[in-house]
Amino acid sequence: MADVKISMIAMDLDGTLLGEDKRISEKNKAALRECAKRGIRVVLASGRSFESIRTFAKEIGIECGIISCNGARLDRTANGPIMAENCIPEATAVRLFDELRAANVYFECYTPGRIYMTDGFVERFHSHEARVLDLDGYRLEYIDGTERMRTEALKRAYKFVVFSPKKEELEAAAAKLDWPDVSVTSSWGDNIELMKRDAGKGRALTLYADDYGIVKEEIMAFGDQLNDMDLLRAAGWPVAMENAVDGLKEIARLIAPHHDCSGVGRVIEKWVL
């Protein structure tokens, strides 16, 4: 790989850049900082909200492009501006909302600065509670209320996320909602994520790279879950983590060490730096 030029590196967060403790290791930080020193652009690409992702960019201390909500939003840096949004059309968002309510499953809807949660469900994850976070001056609000979601969220919805500990429940929802204008993916074994069909991390990465005149062959991308599939396909050097799902490993050119062993940093040190 000595004769291959890498000009941009993109990576998922959970299960990829972050360890089991949800933190960035010092080795990973050092590798990304060295990339920035050498003029290699770094992009953080996650299903998380922009407000959440930018805190990691600030921690690393370098200028990062940010692909949030699985590609529905693209920001040039952690301080903006927004380069592109790919929201679910309102009519489609209304249909999805109605179908999910009829299925009686717990789901969330991501919008700019807000995550709406359906109420009336006992089984929730620890973070699914109403609260307002001040993330270095950026406000992220978790709103508990199905009716507020219906009246406030559907005009500018980035994505819906359905959570369930029951695999069969998720599979049934995925099969029913695989519409021509909707993409269905997953960021973990306990969820499915619903977005506009042509939205995705890969499309956002291509837009970002094109803006800087960087070709696919000069991009390296890291991921671990199905929602990273199109991110890796948008890169000339797709890298799957050791802990990645099998489908992702099948399209990878390299397999990185486990995410809890600084796999991203180790690959960058060996193959890029």
N, C-alpha and C positions, 0 to 999 in steps of 0.2 A: 504493500500500500504506500510505499515511499513516494511514488510518482502520482498519487491521487491527492488533489487539493480539496480540503474541507473548508468551506466558507461560512457554513451555518450549521448549528447543532440544536435540535429540538427534542424536548423530552416531556413525558408525562410526569406527574408528581407521585401520587399514591401507588406504592408497589414498584416504583421505578427510581425516581430521584430521592424520595423519602424512605427512611428506614422504618422498621417496625414501630419505633417510637414517634413516628410522624415528624421527624426532624431531618435536616440535611447534614450529612456527616462532614467533618472538616476536610476529608479527602475530596469529596464531591465539590465542596465550595472552592477549594484550592484549584482544582482542575478547570472549573468554569471561569474563575477569575483569570487564570492564565490564558484561557481561550480569548477572553475579552481583551487582554493586553496585546494579543497577536492579531487582533482585528477580526476574529471569528465571532459572528453574531450568535447570540444565545436566545432561544425561544422556550418559554414554559407553556406547555399545552395540557390542559386538564379539564375534567368535567366540573371542577369547582367553579364558583363565582369569580369574577374578576377581582372583587375586593379581597377575597381569600388568597388568591394566587399572588397578588402583588406584594403581600407581606413576605413571601418567600423570596421574591425578587429583591426587595429592600434588604433582606437579611444577607443575601449573597453579596450585595453591594455593587452590582454592575448593571448596566443598561440591558434590559431584557424585553423582547417582544412577548406579549401575553395573549395566548389563545385560551379563552374561557368557555365554559358551558359546552364543552365538546366541539367547539368550533363555531358556535352561533355568534360569538363576539370575538373581534380581533382588535387589540390595542397596540399602538406602536411601542409604548414603554409602560412602565408601572405607573406613570403619571399621565397616561393618555398621549395623544388623543385617540378616540375610537377610529379605526381605519375602516371597519366593516361590521355590519350586523346582518344576521340571517335568521330572522325571527319566524316563528310559525305563523302563517296567515291567520287572521282572527277567526275566520269561518272554520278553518281546520282545528284551531285550538278549542273552539266551542264544541265541536264534534268529539274531540278527544276527551274533553272534560266530561261531557255527558256519558260517554261510553265507560269511562273509569268510575264515575259515580255509580252507574248501573251495575258494574262488576263488584262493587263494595270492597275495593282495595284501598290501602293507604297510599297516597301519592302526594308529590310536591310539584310546584311550578316555579321555575326560575325566571325572574325578570330583573331589569337593572336595579341593583341595590336592595332587592327584596327576594326572599324565598317564602312562598306561600305553602302552608301545610294543611291537609284536610283534618278536620276535627272528628271526634267520636271514636277514635281507635285507641284501645288499651295497649296493644303491641306497638311500641315505638322504639326507635333507637335513642341512645342517651343524648344525642345532640339535637334531637327533634323537639325543641321546646321554644316557646315564644320568648324572644329576647332581642335586644339591639346591641350590636357590636360596633365599637369605634376602632377601626383598624387603621391606625396611623393617619387619622383625619378623614378616612373614608367610612361611611356608614353602611352597615349590612344589617338588615332587619329580617328576623324570622317571624312570620305572621301566622298565627293559629286561627284558621277559620275558613271553612269550605265556601261560605257565601261571599266572603271578601275576595277569595280567589276568583270566583265566578264574575264578580262585578269589577274587579280592579286589575287582574293579572292577564287576561286573555288577549288584550289588545297589543301587548308587546312581550309575548312569551318566548323565551329562549328555548326552553325544553320542559318536558314533564319527566319525573322520575317515579317509578312504581317500586315500592319496597315490600318484600314478603319473605318470610322464612320458608315458605312452601314453594318448592321448585315447580310443581305442577301448576300452581296458580300463576306464576310468572310466565310459564310456557304458554298457557292458555291465553293470557293477555297479549303476549307477543304475537301469537298466531292471528288473533282477532284484529289487531291494530296494525298489521303490516300492510298499510294502504299504499297506493301508488305515490301519494304526496307526503308520506311519512317514513322516516327511517327508524328502525328499532335496533338498538345495540345494548351493551351492558358494560358497566365499569366495575362490577363485582358480582359474586355469585348470588347475592340477595336482592338484585335489582334489575330492572330494564329501563332504558332511557329512550324517550320518544322525541324526535326532532323533525324539522323540515327535511325533506328527502335529500336536497342537494347541499345541506349543511354538513359540516364535519371538520375534524382537526386537519385532515389532509388538504381540503380546499382552502382553509384559512392559511395553512403553511405555504401553499403555493402562491397565494396572493401576497403574502409577506415577502417571500423570496423574490418574486417578480418585481416588487417595488424597489428592491436593492440590486436587481440585475443578477441574481444568483440562480444558477441552473440546478436542476434536480440532482445531477451527478456530483455536485459539491455540497449536498445536504446529508447529514447523518441524523437519524431519529431513533429515539429509545421509547419502548413501551412494554406493557405487560398484559393488557386486557383487550377485549374485543373492540372497545371504543378507540383503541389505538391502531386498528387495522389500516384505516385510510391514511393515518399519519405516517406509518412506515412505508406505505405504498407511494407516498409523495416524495420519498427520499431515495437517493441513489445508494445510500448505505443504511438500510433498515437494521436495527439492533433490537432483539428481544431479550428480556431479562431471563435469567435462569428460572425464575419463579413464574414466568409468563404462561398463559394458556397455550395449549398445543397449536391452535390455529395460527397464532402469531409467530410461533417459532418456525412454522413451515415457510413463511415468506421472508424470514430474516437472513441476512448475509453473515451476521455475527450473533453469537449468544454471549451476553454479558453475565458476569457473576451475579449472585443473588442481590436483591435490592438492599438487604440488610448488611451486605458486605461491601458497600460503596461500589457496586457494579458499574454505575455510570462513570464515575471518576477513573476507575481502573481501565476501562476501555478507552476513554479519552487519552489517558496517559500513554497507553501502549500504541494506539493506532493514529492519534492526531497530533499529540505534543512531542 
